[in-house]
């Protein structure tokens, strides 16, 4: 079990797909894989919302968070297509996810707009997308600055 029965039920159909498993081969930040990073963001977003008893579309929150970095390449390897990764990868992630999954508008919003304010022309419209963007930034900072996998419960329950 990852977090609880509801989270597991929402996450496992994506996590168990072979192509999604390939995210374990790509690094996100520090030594953390894109797979782990995306899972940590989904867990953070879910726990953040549940702790506050928010009225959200939880299936879309979890699916969108899991797919927010579904760009399917190693941006650390030098390649002209990897330049400006921070600006470009949300569009690649949305494109790739749309080829495999039937995405709703909230999931598309989460994936395309999670890098706001860096991608200032693409800002999150839904509550779910704003939460994922916030949790993605927190998780990325933790991975970059601590250079280790953060203790999820400690970080989530210290948030204001």
URZI-V796335 format. One record per pair of residues at least 24 apart in sequence whose C-alpha atoms are under 10 Angstrom apart, sorted by the first residue. I is the first residue (numbers start at 1). J is the second residue. If there is no record, write none. Layout:
i=I j=J
i=I j=J
//
This chain:
i=2 j=39
i=2 j=43
i=3 j=43
i=3 j=46
i=3 j=47
i=6 j=58
i=6 j=59
i=7 j=42
i=7 j=43
i=7 j=46
i=7 j=47
i=7 j=58
i=7 j=59
i=7 j=62
i=8 j=62
i=9 j=59
i=10 j=58
i=10 j=59
i=10 j=60
i=10 j=61
i=10 j=62
i=10 j=63
i=11 j=39
i=11 j=42
i=11 j=43
i=11 j=59
i=11 j=62
i=11 j=63
i=11 j=65
i=11 j=66
i=12 j=63
i=13 j=63
i=14 j=62
i=14 j=63
i=14 j=66
i=14 j=67
i=14 j=101
i=15 j=39
i=15 j=63
i=15 j=66
i=15 j=67
i=19 j=70
i=19 j=72
i=19 j=100
i=20 j=66
i=20 j=67
i=20 j=70
i=20 j=72
i=20 j=97
i=20 j=100
i=22 j=72
i=22 j=73
i=23 j=69
i=23 j=70
i=23 j=71
i=23 j=72
i=23 j=73
i=23 j=74
i=25 j=72
i=25 j=73
i=25 j=74
i=26 j=71
i=26 j=72
i=26 j=73
i=26 j=74
i=26 j=75
i=26 j=76
i=27 j=73
i=27 j=74
i=27 j=75
i=27 j=76
i=28 j=69
i=28 j=74
i=28 j=75
i=28 j=76
i=28 j=140
i=28 j=143
i=28 j=144
i=29 j=76
i=29 j=139
i=29 j=140
i=29 j=141
i=29 j=142
i=29 j=143
i=29 j=144
i=29 j=145
i=29 j=147
i=29 j=148
i=30 j=140
i=30 j=142
i=30 j=143
i=30 j=144
i=30 j=145
i=30 j=146
i=30 j=147
i=30 j=148
i=30 j=149
i=31 j=143
i=31 j=144
i=31 j=147
i=31 j=148
i=31 j=149
i=32 j=140
i=32 j=143
i=32 j=144
i=32 j=147
i=32 j=148
i=32 j=149
i=33 j=74
i=34 j=66
i=34 j=68
i=34 j=69
i=34 j=70
i=34 j=71
i=34 j=72
i=34 j=73
i=34 j=74
i=35 j=66
i=35 j=67
i=35 j=69
i=35 j=70
i=36 j=66
i=36 j=149
i=37 j=65
i=37 j=66
i=37 j=69
i=37 j=136
i=37 j=139
i=37 j=140
i=37 j=143
i=37 j=149
i=38 j=62
i=38 j=64
i=38 j=65
i=38 j=66
i=38 j=67
i=38 j=68
i=38 j=69
i=38 j=70
i=38 j=136
i=38 j=139
i=39 j=65
i=39 j=66
i=39 j=67
i=40 j=65
i=40 j=66
i=40 j=135
i=40 j=136
i=40 j=139
i=40 j=140
i=40 j=149
i=40 j=150
i=40 j=152
i=41 j=65
i=41 j=66
i=41 j=68
i=41 j=131
i=41 j=132
i=41 j=133
i=41 j=134
i=41 j=135
i=41 j=136
i=41 j=137
i=41 j=138
i=41 j=139
i=41 j=140
i=41 j=152
i=42 j=66
i=42 j=67
i=42 j=68
i=42 j=131
i=42 j=132
i=42 j=135
i=42 j=136
i=43 j=132
i=43 j=135
i=43 j=152
i=43 j=153
i=43 j=156
i=44 j=131
i=44 j=132
i=44 j=134
i=44 j=135
i=44 j=136
i=44 j=138
i=44 j=139
i=44 j=152
i=44 j=153
i=44 j=155
i=44 j=156
i=44 j=157
i=45 j=128
i=45 j=129
i=45 j=130
i=45 j=131
i=45 j=132
i=45 j=133
i=45 j=134
i=45 j=135
i=45 j=136
i=45 j=156
i=46 j=128
i=46 j=131
i=46 j=132
i=46 j=135
i=46 j=156
i=47 j=152
i=47 j=153
i=47 j=156
i=47 j=157
i=48 j=131
i=48 j=132
i=48 j=135
i=48 j=156
i=48 j=157
i=48 j=159
i=48 j=160
i=49 j=127
i=49 j=128
i=49 j=131
i=51 j=156
i=51 j=157
i=54 j=127
i=54 j=128
i=55 j=127
i=55 j=128
i=56 j=126
i=56 j=127
i=56 j=128
i=57 j=106
i=57 j=107
i=57 j=126
i=57 j=127
i=57 j=128
i=58 j=128
i=59 j=106
i=59 j=107
i=60 j=103
i=60 j=104
i=60 j=105
i=60 j=106
i=60 j=107
i=60 j=108
i=60 j=109
i=60 j=110
i=60 j=128
i=60 j=129
i=61 j=106
i=61 j=107
i=61 j=110
i=61 j=126
i=61 j=127
i=61 j=128
i=61 j=129
i=61 j=131
i=61 j=132
i=62 j=107
i=62 j=110
i=62 j=128
i=62 j=132
i=63 j=101
i=63 j=103
i=63 j=104
i=63 j=106
i=63 j=107
i=63 j=108
i=63 j=110
i=63 j=111
i=64 j=94
i=64 j=97
i=64 j=103
i=64 j=104
i=64 j=105
i=64 j=106
i=64 j=107
i=64 j=108
i=64 j=109
i=64 j=110
i=64 j=111
i=64 j=112
i=64 j=114
i=64 j=128
i=64 j=129
i=64 j=132
i=65 j=107
i=65 j=110
i=65 j=111
i=65 j=114
i=65 j=128
i=65 j=129
i=65 j=131
i=65 j=132
i=65 j=133
i=65 j=135
i=65 j=136
i=66 j=107
i=66 j=110
i=66 j=111
i=66 j=132
i=67 j=93
i=67 j=94
i=67 j=96
i=67 j=97
i=67 j=98
i=67 j=101
i=67 j=107
i=67 j=108
i=67 j=110
i=67 j=111
i=68 j=92
i=68 j=93
i=68 j=94
i=68 j=97
i=68 j=107
i=68 j=108
i=68 j=109
i=68 j=110
i=68 j=111
i=68 j=112
i=68 j=113
i=68 j=114
i=68 j=115
i=68 j=129
i=68 j=132
i=68 j=133
i=68 j=136
i=69 j=93
i=69 j=94
i=69 j=96
i=69 j=97
i=69 j=111
i=69 j=112
i=69 j=114
i=69 j=136
i=70 j=94
i=70 j=95
i=70 j=96
i=70 j=97
i=70 j=98
i=70 j=111
i=71 j=95
i=71 j=96
i=71 j=97
i=72 j=96
i=72 j=97
i=86 j=115
i=86 j=118
i=86 j=119
i=87 j=115
i=87 j=116
i=87 j=118
i=87 j=119
i=87 j=120
i=87 j=122
i=88 j=112
i=88 j=115
i=88 j=119
i=89 j=115
i=90 j=114
i=90 j=115
i=90 j=119
i=90 j=122
//
